[in-house]
């Protein structure tokens, strides 16, 4: 997103209580792109690239399409959208007068195809008008435009973006925005009417305005855009060949079906909506195997720290949940698991830890605020749970997928990194938390350490390594007692300067999975089981919100003030709601193995919470996407789709599908998601 567009959004969103100004939102519309280009198709059919974190290429900044019939142009408005079957093909159906124009969008590698098919044409002369603004190298100034007859090239220094069509194409000038327009109180129309007679600026504009003929007895046309950092002639040859090969919409549809077969499992047996989760996670996945947290909606860090990066917490948690789901349901994700392991091995620091965040395409260090382990001075700006999450995944990968030598070395080094930040009292030292908004000694961090140590103790590693991990796991297990708050019947959010911060915190739900892993190498005693029961009941009930409106679910933590705008109460988060479901399912298994009489209650609790984030539940947007957050009136907000809850949802659904049906006579859970 360039500054002009951000300022234009400020003007358009001014006064809207549910929009944060200057963002590039994806809460509406659908994405296409299962490779290293990610293209958003808005409800009006316009395109925008979210590709930079996945490929290093920026592509389309904004666009708009319209239908010209007999000289009159009707710009498309918001229309009905859907995915075509189990693919990443987006269909948008435009109604223009008494005619229907179907738009099909598909992203293949760094190529994006948009096919139009006009129904009810009645032998009229019809044209698609396309206005496409590119931002090669994330620039909209010092841009050059070359016209190659049947194609347009927009270039900066390294990135060259191309537009071509399957039928006759003509170019209309569209100069760049003026400073006066940026400073004006009103948004700038897009496309701008006329060209202001600035003919020389047409060739210095990032915006290509073209007319593309709809031809044939059933009028169709395909427009292709290609992002490239390669030789111009080779890229031109490719975009021309690709648009000709997909001139017929049926060819595009078949290409999308082949892509889905190649990139995604053939089926998700017995998992309601499981394909939607795998598609969403694949959209966020780079060819390296790493995933961005979500499509980058705030590139200027205006209201967040950005989302288009790989966090090792999010990515390793996703990898672990996918491994869990795959083992339960046989999804055929071995290549995904191996790619994750390779990425973690290649990005591990010399001290055995992992940095705050990296670029997804090549693993190089990305901007962040928690790279303390890379700085010379001692710093609490380190998120130790990230290292623990990766270590737990790699140890499990060794045990159940592949006893790979490089992975073994990485796990042993990770054990050193964990031990280095574990204090004598059995708790990790003072670090940043999972929500990245405070420092302290957190229950969640301790939970991730417990799980990581237990997973390493189970891995096929030398006896001295597993014995050391087992001892550290026991130390953390005992150290958790210092975080127990008997007055509330829960574990604290953190220990800070010797005092317990007893607020309820959704990230502490990680204790359930951690103790289930620990139970494989040690004993979870009766007192701890009772504390876990109390903690999950207290936390899920205490964070549960059912405001007036269409949604309900779990807040992030007590008193959470982030992005609430004019809303008084904390917003509902899909991550914590899905996490509550998964934690309840994990605790059910742990309790059932001990013959505890509340086991059935937690099975029911897990199913009730899962329904809220299920494809048919209230906490989802179009395409069964899970946005990060919701306002109480049901308005989604922030990164959409967010990868982390999609993986939790899939793992929880597979676990519950594979478990026994709960006893119909069991007590109803305290939670009642109506």
Rosetta blueprint (number, residue, H / E / L):
1 X L
2 X L
3 X H
4 X H
5 X H
6 X H
7 X H
8 X H
9 X H
10 X H
11 X H
12 X H
13 X H
14 X L
15 X L
16 X L
17 X L
18 X L
19 X L
20 X L
21 X L
22 X L
23 X L
24 X L
25 X L
26 X L
27 X L
28 X L
29 X L
30 X E
31 X E
32 X E
33 X L
34 X L
35 X L
36 X L
37 X L
38 X L
39 X E
40 X E
41 X E
42 X L
43 X L
44 X L
45 X L
46 X L
47 X E
48 X E
49 X E
50 X L
51 X L
52 X H
53 X H
54 X H
55 X H
56 X L
57 X L
58 X L
59 X L
60 X E
61 X E
62 X E
63 X E
64 X E
65 X E
66 X E
67 X E
68 X E
69 X E
70 X L
71 X L
72 X E
73 X E
74 X E
75 X E
76 X L
77 X L
78 X L
79 X L
80 X E
81 X E
82 X E
83 X E
84 X L
85 X L
86 X L
87 X L
88 X L
89 X L
90 X E
91 X E
92 X E
93 X E
94 X E
95 X E
96 X E
97 X L
98 X L
99 X E
100 X E
101 X E
102 X E
103 X E
104 X E
105 X E
106 X E
107 X E
108 X E
109 X L
110 X L
111 X E
112 X E
113 X E
114 X E
115 X E
116 X E
117 X E
118 X E
119 X E
120 X L
121 X L
122 X L
123 X L
124 X L
125 X L
126 X E
127 X E
128 X E
129 X E
130 X E
131 X E
132 X E
133 X E
134 X E
135 X L
136 X H
137 X H
138 X H
139 X L
140 X L
141 X L
142 X L
143 X L
144 X E
145 X E
146 X E
147 X E
148 X L
149 X L
150 X L
151 X E
152 X E
153 X E
154 X E
155 X E
156 X L
157 X L
158 X L
159 X L
160 X E
161 X E
162 X E
163 X E
164 X E
165 X E
166 X L
167 X L
168 X L
169 X E
170 X E
171 X E
172 X E
173 X L
174 X L
175 X L
176 X L
177 X L
178 X L
179 X H
180 X H
181 X H
182 X H
183 X H
184 X L
185 X L
186 X L
187 X L
188 X L
189 X L
190 X L
191 X L
192 X L
193 X L
194 X L
195 X L
196 X L
197 X L
198 X L
199 X H
200 X H
201 X H
202 X H
203 X H
204 X H
205 X L
206 X L
207 X E
208 X E
209 X E
210 X E
211 X E
212 X E
213 X E
214 X L
215 X E
216 X L
217 X L
218 X L
219 X L
220 X E
221 X E
222 X E
223 X E
224 X E
225 X E
226 X E
227 X E
228 X E
229 X L
230 X L
231 X L
232 X H
233 X H
234 X H
235 X H
236 X H
237 X H
238 X H
239 X H
240 X H
241 X H
242 X H
243 X H
244 X H
245 X H
246 X L
247 X L
248 X L
249 X H
250 X H
251 X H
252 X H
253 X H
254 X H
255 X H
256 X H
257 X H
258 X H
259 X H
260 X H
261 X H
262 X H
263 X H
264 X L
265 X L
266 X L
267 X L
268 X L
269 X L
270 X L
271 X L
272 X L
273 X L
274 X H
275 X H
276 X H
277 X H
278 X H
279 X H
280 X H
281 X H
282 X H
283 X H
284 X L
285 X E
286 X L
287 X L
288 X L
289 X L
290 X L
291 X E
292 X L
293 X L
294 X E
295 X L
296 X L
297 X L
298 X L
299 X L
300 X L
301 X L
302 X L
303 X L
304 X L
305 X L
306 X L
307 X L
308 X L
309 X L
310 X E
311 X E
312 X H
313 X H
314 X H
315 X H
316 X H
317 X H
318 X H
319 X H
320 X H
321 X H
322 X H
323 X H
324 X H
325 X H
326 X H
327 X H
328 X H
329 X H
330 X L
331 X L
332 X L
333 X L
334 X H
335 X H
336 X H
337 X H
338 X H
339 X H
340 X H
341 X H
342 X H
343 X H
344 X H
345 X H
346 X H
347 X H
348 X L
349 X L
350 X L
351 X L
352 X L
353 X L
354 X L
355 X L
356 X L
357 X E
358 X E
359 X L
360 X L
361 X L
362 X L
363 X L
364 X L
365 X E
366 X L
367 X L
368 X L
369 X L
370 X L
371 X E
372 X H
373 X H
374 X H
375 X L
376 X L
377 X L
378 X L
379 X L
380 X L
381 X L
382 X E
383 X L
384 X H
385 X H
386 X H
387 X H
388 X H
389 X H
390 X H
391 X H
392 X H
393 X H
394 X H
395 X H
396 X H
397 X H
398 X H
399 X H
400 X H
401 X L
402 X L
403 X L
404 X L
405 X H
406 X H
407 X H
408 X H
409 X H
410 X H
411 X H
412 X H
413 X H
414 X H
415 X H
416 X H
417 X H
418 X H
419 X H
420 X H
421 X L
422 X E
423 X L
424 X L
425 X L
426 X L
427 X L
428 X E
429 X L
430 X L
431 X E
432 X E
433 X L
434 X L
435 X L
436 X L
437 X L
438 X L
439 X E
440 X E
441 X E
442 X E
443 X H
444 X H
445 X H
446 X H
447 X H
448 X H
449 X H
450 X H
451 X H
452 X H
453 X H
454 X H
455 X H
456 X H
457 X H
458 X H
459 X L
460 X L
461 X L
462 X L
463 X H
464 X H
465 X H
466 X H
467 X H
468 X H
469 X H
470 X H
471 X H
472 X H
473 X H
474 X H
475 X H
476 X H
477 X H
478 X H
479 X H
480 X H
481 X H
482 X H
483 X H
484 X E
485 X E
486 X L
487 X L
488 X L
489 X L
490 X E
491 X E
492 X L
493 X L
494 X E
495 X E
496 X E
497 X L
498 X L
499 X E
500 X E
501 X E
502 X L
503 X L
504 X L
505 X E
506 X H
507 X H
508 X H
509 X H
510 X H
511 X H
512 X H
513 X H
514 X H
515 X H
516 X H
517 X H
518 X H
519 X L
520 X L
521 X L
522 X L
523 X L
524 X L
525 X L
526 X H
527 X H
528 X H
529 X H
530 X H
531 X H
532 X H
533 X H
534 X H
535 X H
536 X H
537 X H
538 X H
539 X H
540 X H
541 X H
542 X H
543 X H
544 X E
545 X E
546 X L
547 X L
548 X L
549 X L
550 X L
551 X L
552 X L
553 X E
554 X E
555 X E
556 X L
557 X E
558 X L
559 X L
560 X L
561 X L
562 X L
563 X L
564 X L
565 X L
566 X L
567 X L
568 X L
569 X L
570 X L
571 X L
572 X E
573 X E
574 X H
575 X H
576 X H
577 X H
578 X H
579 X H
580 X H
581 X H
582 X H
583 X H
584 X H
585 X H
586 X H
587 X H
588 X H
589 X H
590 X H
591 X H
592 X H
593 X H
594 X H
595 X L
596 X L
597 X L
598 X L
599 X H
600 X H
601 X H
602 X H
603 X H
604 X H
605 X H
606 X H
607 X H
608 X H
609 X H
610 X H
611 X H
612 X H
613 X H
614 X L
615 X L
616 X L
617 X L
618 X L
619 X L
620 X L
621 X L
622 X H
623 X H
624 X H
625 X L
626 X L
627 X L
628 X L
629 X E
630 X E
631 X L
632 X L
633 X L
634 X L
635 X L
636 X E
637 X E
638 X L
639 X L
640 X L
641 X L
642 X E
643 X H
644 X H
645 X H
646 X H
647 X H
648 X H
649 X H
650 X H
651 X H
652 X H
653 X H
654 X H
655 X H
656 X H
657 X H
658 X H
659 X L
660 X L
661 X L
662 X L
663 X L
664 X L
665 X L
666 X L
667 X L
668 X L
669 X L
670 X L
671 X L
672 X L
673 X L
674 X L
